[in-house]
Every structure is written in C-alpha cells, then in structure tokens.
Amino acid sequence: PSSLLLCSGRLKPYKSLPCISANLTEAWWSDRQRPMETKAKDAWGLALVLFLGQLVAFSMAAASFASSFLANLGVNTPLTQSFFAYLLLTLIYVPIHLHRRQKSRIPWYWYLALAFVDVQGNYLVVKAYQYSSITSVTLLDCWTVVWVIILTWYALGTRYSFWQFLGAGTCVAGLGLVLLSDAKSPEQQDGGKMPLLGDALVIAGTVCFAFSNVGEEYCVKKNDQVELIAMLGLFGLVVSAIQMYPLHNSLLSKQ
C-alpha cells in the first residue's frame, strides 16, 4: 500500500491513524443516521395519512348528518347539496390547474362521463335520506367497496387475496342484515318513510360511485390528481346545474 493517504484534503503520512479513525467513525455514524431519518419520515408520513383519512371520515359523517337533518325538515334538495361540493372543488382546483399550463392528456368527454356518473351517485344517495334512516344509508354506502372490487378485477386486472375477499364477504353479510332489519312490517315503520326504497336508492348510488371511483383511479394512473379533481369539479358543477333546473321546476309545480 502507498505510504501516503488523503485526509482532510491533504496528503499525510501513513502514521496519522487518528485522522483515519475519525473518518471511519464519521462514515459509520452517517450510515446509522440514514435509516433512522428514513424511519422518522415514514412514521410522519403514516401519521399524516391517518390524520387525513380521519378528516375525510369526519367530513363525510358531517355531510351525512346534514343531509339527514335536512330530509327530516322536509327539504328535498339533493342536487343543490352536491352543487356546492362541486363548486368548492372548481374554485380551488381549476385555478391551480390553469396556473400549471399543462395540456390535458385525457379527453374532456371522459371527465364529463365521470362527472355525470358521480353526480347521479350523489343524487341517489342524498335522495335516499328522504326514505331511510341515516344509519341504513351510511352502512349501505359501503356497497361501493363490493362493486369496486368486481370492477377493478375485470377492468384493471387487480387481484385480491383470500383475506381481502373474506373481509368483503363479512361486510356484505352485515349489509344484508341491515336490509333485513329495514324490511319490517308496515305498522312498525314511520309513516313518512319507505326504508326499502331508500336502501334501493343507496345501492343504485353505490354502483354509480364504483364506476366513478374506478374511472378516477384509471385517470390518476394516466395523469396527475390535480387535473382529475379540477375537471371532475368543473363538469360536475355543470351537470348539477343542468339537472337542477327541470327538477326544481317540477317541485315548484307540485307545490
């Protein structure tokens, strides 16, 4: 071996062992620190995901409570409630998308089809609060998971494990019990409620949600989520506004 070693930018004799030892110690400590920093970032990332998930769950629960409360007051405005949700998405994400000045990689009519299906799903589920309880609507909304599994299996080629199918089957069994509990005799039901009709509306709405969710997943894989949310909000706003006009006039004529 050479009798000269590079240490701190200068050539020094081989006998300067303290410098070599210090460099080795520093390299070893740096290697030890990297996994710790990676684990800390992963932990914070997981905590952020869990927090955002709980925030979404709380927002959905608040929206369900508001829809049920309005239905109990006799307010029948399912499209109006969805309209403001799409309006917020449009006001926030469309300016961001325009500021990026990126050309859309997905044709606009695909976004229009997704928005149309999504609006119908929101309409059916919110309409169901007029006929069924908030508990039944919220639980039966989980049928979306079942339809998504079926659609992704055939459309996107996604494969699921036995335990995932077992969990989905358990959920389906629980949802079946909800349907049985709502199928009680007419004298036991609230006079202004038709639970089975509400349950049917929810299940039909979950089919629309499944098509919308699978289409959104496909678009996100092809493109980024900012464009998807912006276009979904914009076209959802347009579809909601168009559907609101004839339905609003029909409700006024009945009154």
Solvent accessible surface area in square Angstrom, and as a share of the most:
residue,aa,sasa,rsa
1,P,171,1.08
2,S,78,0.50
3,S,77,0.50
4,L,89,0.44
5,L,62,0.31
6,L,130,0.65
7,C,5,0.03
8,S,94,0.61
9,G,66,0.64
10,R,155,0.57
11,L,121,0.60
12,K,61,0.26
13,P,70,0.44
14,Y,120,0.45
15,K,168,0.71
16,S,29,0.19
17,L,105,0.52
18,P,106,0.66
19,C,30,0.18
20,I,47,0.24
21,S,62,0.40
22,A,61,0.47
23,N,71,0.36
24,L,120,0.60
25,T,81,0.47
26,E,117,0.53
27,A,54,0.42
28,W,146,0.51
29,W,141,0.50
30,S,41,0.26
31,D,82,0.43
32,R,137,0.50
33,Q,55,0.24
34,R,142,0.52
35,P,67,0.42
36,M,118,0.53
37,E,95,0.42
38,T,76,0.44
39,K,144,0.61
40,A,49,0.38
41,K,150,0.64
42,D,90,0.47
43,A,60,0.47
44,W,194,0.68
45,G,34,0.33
46,L,108,0.54
47,A,50,0.38
48,L,103,0.51
49,V,97,0.55
50,L,106,0.53
51,F,127,0.53
52,L,85,0.42
53,G,38,0.37
54,Q,125,0.56
55,L,89,0.44
56,V,86,0.49
57,A,53,0.41
58,F,142,0.59
59,S,59,0.38
60,M,116,0.52
61,A,59,0.46
62,A,49,0.38
63,A,59,0.46
64,S,21,0.14
65,F,133,0.56
66,A,46,0.35
67,S,9,0.06
68,S,15,0.10
69,F,108,0.45
70,L,54,0.27
71,A,12,0.10
72,N,103,0.53
73,L,111,0.55
74,G,60,0.58
75,V,56,0.32
76,N,41,0.21
77,T,48,0.28
78,P,11,0.07
79,L,8,0.04
80,T,44,0.26
81,Q,49,0.22
82,S,8,0.05
83,F,43,0.18
84,F,114,0.47
85,A,52,0.41
86,Y,7,0.03
87,L,50,0.25
88,L,108,0.54
89,L,56,0.28
90,T,15,0.09
91,L,110,0.55
92,I,97,0.49
93,Y,60,0.23
94,V,22,0.13
95,P,71,0.45
96,I,78,0.40
97,H,16,0.07
98,L,119,0.59
99,H,153,0.68
100,R,84,0.31
101,R,218,0.79
102,Q,97,0.43
103,K,186,0.79
104,S,50,0.32
105,R,169,0.62
106,I,16,0.08
107,P,58,0.36
108,W,153,0.54
109,Y,117,0.44
110,W,144,0.50
111,Y,2,0.01
112,L,62,0.31
113,A,50,0.39
114,L,17,0.09
115,A,0,0.00
116,F,103,0.43
117,V,41,0.24
118,D,18,0.10
119,V,0,0.00
120,Q,34,0.15
121,G,0,0.00
122,N,37,0.19
123,Y,48,0.18
124,L,37,0.19
125,V,16,0.09
126,V,24,0.14
127,K,35,0.15
128,A,0,0.00
129,Y,11,0.04
130,Q,41,0.18
131,Y,48,0.18
132,S,3,0.02
133,S,58,0.38
134,I,60,0.30
135,T,86,0.50
136,S,7,0.04
137,V,1,0.01
138,T,67,0.39
139,L,78,0.39
140,L,0,0.00
141,D,36,0.19
142,C,64,0.38
143,W,34,0.12
144,T,19,0.11
145,V,88,0.51
146,V,23,0.13
147,W,69,0.24
148,V,34,0.19
149,I,22,0.11
150,I,77,0.39
151,L,39,0.19
152,T,4,0.02
153,W,80,0.28
154,Y,178,0.68
155,A,71,0.55
156,L,49,0.24
157,G,45,0.43
158,T,46,0.27
159,R,151,0.55
160,Y,52,0.20
161,S,57,0.36
162,F,137,0.57
163,W,183,0.64
164,Q,95,0.42
165,F,86,0.36
166,L,86,0.43
167,G,35,0.33
168,A,17,0.13
169,G,39,0.38
170,T,88,0.51
171,C,75,0.45
172,V,48,0.28
173,A,62,0.48
174,G,32,0.31
175,L,9,0.05
176,G,27,0.26
177,L,122,0.61
178,V,21,0.12
179,L,49,0.24
180,L,128,0.64
181,S,69,0.45
182,D,15,0.08
183,A,55,0.42
184,K,93,0.40
185,S,40,0.26
186,P,111,0.70
187,E,143,0.64
188,Q,122,0.54
189,Q,47,0.21
190,D,93,0.48
191,G,82,0.79
192,G,63,0.60
193,K,47,0.20
194,M,101,0.45
195,P,14,0.09
196,L,92,0.46
197,L,74,0.37
198,G,0,0.00
199,D,2,0.01
200,A,55,0.43
201,L,34,0.17
202,V,0,0.00
203,I,41,0.21
204,A,43,0.33
205,G,0,0.00
206,T,0,0.00
207,V,53,0.30
208,C,26,0.16
209,F,33,0.14
210,A,0,0.00
211,F,109,0.45
212,S,0,0.00
213,N,62,0.32
214,V,13,0.07
215,G,18,0.18
216,E,34,0.15
217,E,68,0.30
218,Y,107,0.41
219,C,6,0.04
220,V,64,0.37
221,K,139,0.59
222,K,114,0.48
223,N,10,0.05
224,D,39,0.20
225,Q,111,0.49
226,V,31,0.18
227,E,5,0.02
228,L,10,0.05
229,I,45,0.23
230,A,0,0.00
231,M,27,0.12
232,L,18,0.09
233,G,0,0.00
234,L,60,0.30
235,F,33,0.14
236,G,0,0.00
237,L,31,0.15
238,V,66,0.38
239,V,12,0.07
240,S,0,0.00
241,A,46,0.36
242,I,115,0.58
243,Q,39,0.17
244,M,51,0.23
245,Y,155,0.59
246,P,75,0.47
247,L,69,0.34
248,H,101,0.45
249,N,61,0.32
250,S,44,0.29
251,L,58,0.29
252,L,97,0.48
253,S,92,0.60
254,K,167,0.71
255,Q,177,0.79
